[in-house]
Amino acid sequence: MNFKFNAEVADAIKTKKPIVALESTVIAHGLPYPFNLKTAKNLEKIVRENGAIPATIAVFDGEFCVGLNDEQIEQLATDKTIRKISRRDLPIAVAKRLNCATTVSTTAFIAHRAGIKVFATGGIGGVHRGFAADVSADLPELAQTPIVIVCSGAKIVLDLPATREWLETNGVCVLGFGCDELPAFYSRTSSLTVDERIETAGEVAGIVQARDELNLQSAILLTVPVPETFEIEAEELEKILCESLKLAEQKKINGKEITPFLLVQMSERSSGKTLAANIALLENNAQVAAQVALEIYK
């Protein structure tokens, strides 16, 4: 595979330091400018402050870039031609030497093959509302890639009960970091249970070690609730989401464009509350991921 590591990540791999992978779709398509640029840099800073090395992942000129420089991050944040790619797009991206932002599935695929054990993101993809056959590529990737993914559950625009059922059916271990319920992205609860409540990063590391000794090939999904001060009540969210879904239907927006569209609409309709919550949970997840990576590498 055509990997390109920046100097910091290359040294971390050589000297066996803890590394946290970070996705790039959130920079290119998930957050508006300039919040995307500021958040991308801040996530890397948080990972470093908590004792690990950040490895933001993207594809540039068809190469799998693991750890980006400032120029590449700036390009992701500002270049509207950056393509959002899933696992199925990787051969196209490599053959045509494209510049691409990596989704959860693609980031997990690349990070695992680069030897990285922990990956922090905001929310995973899942089963789409109203069309159970529309399943994000993130889910099958979780079922076949042994990595730890730290997130705040699935994005609220999805069918959360169906997504939780898919994870259970396909053998993905779902842990709750200080919580008994699967977080619902902007909300801390969902009425959907996790497989086990975990209180410390050390406990997570122990479960990761046991999974690897059992030679299980699925991911461990470590779910972390959005910080309490940024939580948005489910009733308020549902009203905003229904309005956004109706507009998406009118505009005939679907497929991989639907989630970014809905997130933008929800931010506008909530006067920026969902954007603030999104950034807060991303930063919190990066911190937890760095702590977990540190425990795994001890």
N, C-alpha and C positions, 0 to 999 in steps of 0.2 A: 504494500500500500504506500501511496505517495505522501508521507508525512513531512511537515515542516514545523519544527519546534523553535520557539524563540529561545534566547539564551537562558532566561530564568527557568523555563520549564525543562529544557534540556539538562540543566544542572541539577534540578530537583529529581529528575528521573535517574540520573547517574548516581546521585548521592542518597537516593531513596528517601527524599523528604515528602511529607504529605502534600497532595495536590487536590484541588477542587476544580472540576470542569464547570464552565459556565456557558450557556447557550447564547447564540447571536440573533435568533429571530426576534427576541424581545427588544433588541437594539434596533433592528432594521424595520420591524413591522408591528411590534407590540406596544411601544411607547412613542408619543410624539416628540419631535425635536423642540427644545434642547434637553427635555427631561431624559430622553434615551441616552444621550451622550454622558450627561452628568451621572446617571444611574450606573451605566456600564463601568465608568471609572471608579465610582464609589463601591461597587460590588467587589472589584479587585482589591481595593484598599481594605475593605472589611475582612476579606479572606486573609490578607497578609497580617493584619492586626491580630488575628486569632490563630496565628502560627502555621498557616499553610500557604501554598503557592497557588495563585489563580491561573487557570488555563482557559481563557475564553476561546471558543472553537468556532471556526468559520472556514469557508472554502474560497481561496483566491487563486485565480489562474489555474483552476483545476487541482490545486494542491490542498491537502487537509492540513490547515494551519491550526496548531495546538499551542495557544498562547499568541496574542496579537500585539502589534506595536500601536502607538498612538495614532498613526496615520490610518491604519486599517480600521481601528475602532471609529475614527472620525468618518471614514468612508461608509461604514455600515450605517452610521447614524444619519447621514445626509444624502447618500446616493439612492435615488428612487428606482434605479434599474437593478438593484441587488435582488436576486431571486431567492424566494423562500423554498427550501428543498426538504423533502422527506427521503427516507432510505431508497425508495424506488428511483429517485432522481440522481443518485450518486454516479452511476455510470455515465449519464449525460453530462453532468458537471465536470467530471474528469476528462472525458473525451473531447468536449468542446471548450475546455479551459475556462470555465465560467467563474464569476464571483458570486458567492451565495451565502445566505444566512442559514444556519442549521437549526432545525426544530428540535424538540425533545428527543424524538426517535433517532434523528441523524447524529445529534450530539452524543447520545448514549452509545450509539454504534461506534463512533470514532474514538470517544474517550476510553471505552473498554479495550479497544484494540491498541490504544496507546499505553495501556497499563494503568489507567487512572481508575480508582475504586469508588470515588464519590463525585456526585454531580448535583449542583444546586440550580433550581429553576423556580418559577412562580407557580404555575399550575400545569398539570399534564392535560393532554387531549383525552377524548373519551368517546362515548356513544352520543350521537347527536340527537337532539330533541325531535320527536315526531318522525324519525326515520332510523329505526334500529339497525338497518343494514349499513348505515354510514358510521363506520368505526374508525377513529383516528389511528394512524400508523404507530402512534406512541404506544398503544396498548399491546399489540403483538411484539413490539420491541422489548417491552418490559418483561414479557413472558419468556424471552430467549436471550436476554443479556444480563449477566450477573454483575450488576453495579448497584450502588446505593443512590437512589434519587430522592433528594430532599425537596419537598414542595408543600403547597398549601391545599392539596387535594386537586381535583379536576376543575377546570374553569367553569364558572357558574352558568355560562351559556349552554352547558351540556346537560344531558340527562344523567344526573348524579346517581340515582338508584341503579339504573342499567349499567353505568360504568363500574360501580362497586361490585355488582353481580359478575361482570365480565372478569374483573381482577380475581375474584374468588374462584370462579370456574377454571381460570387458566393458571392457577397456582402462584399468583403474585402475593407475597407476604406484605401486608399493610400494617405499619406500626403508627401509633399516635404518640407524638413527642409531648408528654404532659397532657394528653387528652384521650378521652374514651370514644369520641366520635370522629368520623372523618371530617376534617374542615371543609367548608364550602367556599373556598377561595376568599371572597370578601367577608364572609361570615365564619364565625368560629365553630359553629355546630351545623349538623345536617340530619340528625337522627339516624345516621348510618354508622354502625359500629366498626371499629378497627379490630385487627386480629389480636393486638396486644398493646397495652399502654406502656410506654417507656419513659423513664424520668431522666436518664443521663446518657451522654454520648458513649460512655464506657459500656453500657448495656447494649447499645446498638452495635458496637464493635464486637461484642461477644456473640451476638446473633449472626453477624456477617461471617465470623470465623466458623461458626457451626454450619452455616449454609455451605461454605466452601469445602468444609470437611465432608459434607454429605454429597458434594459434587452436584448440587442443584444449579441449574443454569438460568434461573429467573432472577429478576431484580428484587431488591427490597425497597419498598416505597415508604419512606419516612415522612409522615405528614405532620406539618407544624402549623398551628392556627395563626392567622393574621394577628399582630399585636392588638391588644384589646382596645386601645384608644383610637384605632383606625377601623374598627369593625363597623360594618353597615348592616342594619337589621334586615332579616330575610324578607319581610313584608315590603319594605321600601325597594329592595333590590328586584323583587318579582315584578312590581309595577313598572319599573324602569325597563326591565328586560322584555316584558311583554310589548311595550311600545317600540322598543328597538327591533324585536323580531318581526313585528307587523311591518315596519318600514323596510326591513331586509326583504320580506316577501314581496312588497310592492315594487321594489327595485330589482327583483329577481337575482339577488345576491346569494350564492351558495358555494358549496365546495370549500376549498381551502381559504377563500376570501371571507367566509361568513364570520369566523371568530374575530379577526382583526376589526372588521366593520362593527360588530356588536360591541366590542370593548370601547371603541371610539365613541359610539353613540351613547353608551352608558356613562362614560366620563362626562360628556356634554350635558346629559340630562340630569346628572347628579351634582352639577356645578363643581366637577373635579374631585368629588369625594372618592370615586372608584379609582381614579388615577393615583391619588395619595395612598390609598390602601394597597394598590398594586405595588407601588414602590416600597412601601413599608414592609410588606411580606417578602418581597425579593431580598431586601437587605437583611431581614431577620433570618431567612432561610440560608443565606450565604454564611452568616455567623454560625448557625447550627452545623452546617455542612463542614466548615473548617474545623470545628471542635470534634466532629465525628472522624474526619480524616486523620486528625492528630492522634486520636485513640486507636484507630486501625493500624497506623504506622508505628505505634510505640513498640 
